[in-house]
């Protein structure tokens, strides 16, 4: 078992709904615990699947992709 990894996402850059979508997409590959503060979303990742190299990096990239996609949809809907 590996030690937990913590990733901090600034709310000024990352969308909380995108983070939730990403956790849903990755929940079979690791454990995720989210702590929220006024400025940050802090994610602790535990028990990553041993066959997925760089799971943390892939997860963080998915959160970024989901944030961009969510914001683009919201901008299009506002037009």
N, C-alpha and C positions, 0 to 999 in steps of 0.2 A: 504494500500500500504506500503510495506516495504522499508527501505532505500537501496540505491544501495550498492552493494558489489563489491570491486575491488580486482582482482587477478593479480599478476605480475608474468610473466613467463620469465625466463632468456633465451635469445636466444642461449646461449652456451649449454643449455640443451633441449630446446623445439623447435620444427619445426613450422615455420609460416604456412606452408601448412596444417599441422596437426591441428593447431588451427582453421584455416578456415573450415576444414572438420568438426570439432567438433561443431563449431557455426552452420553450416548447419544442423547438426543432432539435435541440441537443440533449434533452432530458434523458434519453436512453443511453447516452454516452458518458454521463458524469452526474454528480450531485451538485446542485446550485442553491445557494442561500443568498438572498439580496437584503442588504441593509440600505435604507434611504436616509439621507440627510437633506437639509435645504439645498445644498449645492452639488451633491454627489449621489451616485448609485454605486454601491460597493458590492461586488459579487465574489463570494468565496466558492471556489470550484474544488470538489472533493472526488476521490475515486474515479479518475479519468479512465476510460476504456484503454486497456493496454495495447490494443492493436491500432489505435489512432494516434499517429505521431503529431506532435504540435497541436493538440486539441485546443489548448488555451488560445493560441494564435488564430486558429480557424474560427473559434467562437467569437473572439473580439472582432475579426473581420466581418462575421455575419451580423453582429450588432451594428457595425458601421453601415453595411449594405442596407440593413432593414431601416436604419434611421434615415438614410438618403431616400429610400423608396417611399417611406411614410411621409416625409416632408414634401416630396414631389407630388404625391397624390393629394395632400392637403392643399398645396398651392394651386393645383389644377382645379380642385373642387371649389376653391374660393373665387376663381375667375368667372 
